[in-house]
């Protein structure tokens, strides 16, 4: 590969020029963004928007009819102060509504030891919030000139980056709000993430179908991988060691790139039956979760490079009634959350392999989700222009979760391989299920002849709970 282009180390507004496309694009002018470009940008749902005809096939999931009107997050009637409320009579999950954006909220994060919230929106702003009173602490200035599609923050909460449809990635100092640098590309940026050690930034491209890894300190390009996928990238992220980058795409493929060797370590083709919308690593880096338009999530073993074409995985099903847009693991991997086109946030018990609870209340699709480090809070960002902060501290004590557990018929076991506590279905007769947790089963499961055989064998292993999920 030719030596990657480098950005100017002196100019604040640095230009990062990628190798030219086969058909040269016209020069971009932020102040003269065409309506066609805007329509294309706003229609992407983090590059995960199903076609509009799907709207007619979904039954809107709304609050209970008897819920007081003042608890509903109406687009034009949301109070300035936060509202506590119960989103379902049996769930008893308290939530707060945070309003302040003027368009869809596309990305959200916890930061500063869970004491602050970060959001990005199609209204071209990046905001820092105080979750206690719902106030906006800071609007980051020198804002993008087009919708913000993703934000990321360093582990120490010192720096923030945001990717925008104006073809830029911007970085700010979180404490002062000062713009640190801006990098402009020749193509649309659809994803951006800091590495956990804060040294690198990875960006995913639309037209080029590739990724760019940049040194976040020197603002120089480390690697540019064009045509990494055959269609547009939808999401990319670093593993916990900051050495590997996972990327997913509309081409239904998963790829993992090694930063040091600059080579592709793992490729899983046809990982889903439809476009893959998002991906996230467990905090061990051993497993990768992917969400898809096919309404499912899958957890993959990516610790080794054995599975070049397909890999052993667990599929979480029947959690959403529409395309899944986002996913996020809790720090200890005990549970997983996902957001979807059906306007809900699903909470998955990973060890038990079923949907624990569905959080309803948003008036439009959920575009991003996040979990606090202490696992007590869930944050969801929606196209309805609001974020919701859900308190799940007592989730195992609420009647609806207890009801689900009883319906499933679970009993607690201890994994003989890793000592992790896990549950199995009482009707299960599989010896493997009696001895190993879901993560160890993925580890030890042999490579199947094809994906369909993996699915059928796993469905026999677990009887799915009502509206729960299946092991795959």
Beta strands, then each sheet from edge to edge (+ up, - down):
strand 1: 13-15
strand 2: 85-86
strand 3: 94-99
strand 4: 105-111
strand 5: 116-121
strand 6: 126-130
strand 7: 135-139
strand 8: 148-153
strand 9: 159-164
strand 10: 168-173
strand 11: 179-184
strand 12: 189-194
strand 13: 200-205
strand 14: 211-215
strand 15: 220-225
strand 16: 233-238
strand 17: 244-249
strand 18: 254-258
strand 19: 263-268
strand 20: 276-281
strand 21: 287-292
strand 22: 297-301
strand 23: 313-316
strand 24: 324-329
strand 25: 335-340
strand 26: 345-349
strand 27: 354-359
strand 28: 366-371
strand 29: 377-382
strand 30: 386-391
strand 31: 410-414
strand 32: 421-425
sheet 1: 1+ 11+ 10- 9+ 8-
sheet 2: 2+ 3- 30+ 29- 28+
sheet 3: 4+ 5- 6+ 7-
sheet 4: 12+ 13- 14+ 15-
sheet 5: 16+ 17- 18+ 19-
sheet 6: 20+ 21- 22+ 23-
sheet 7: 24+ 25- 26+ 27-
sheet 8: 31+ 32-
end
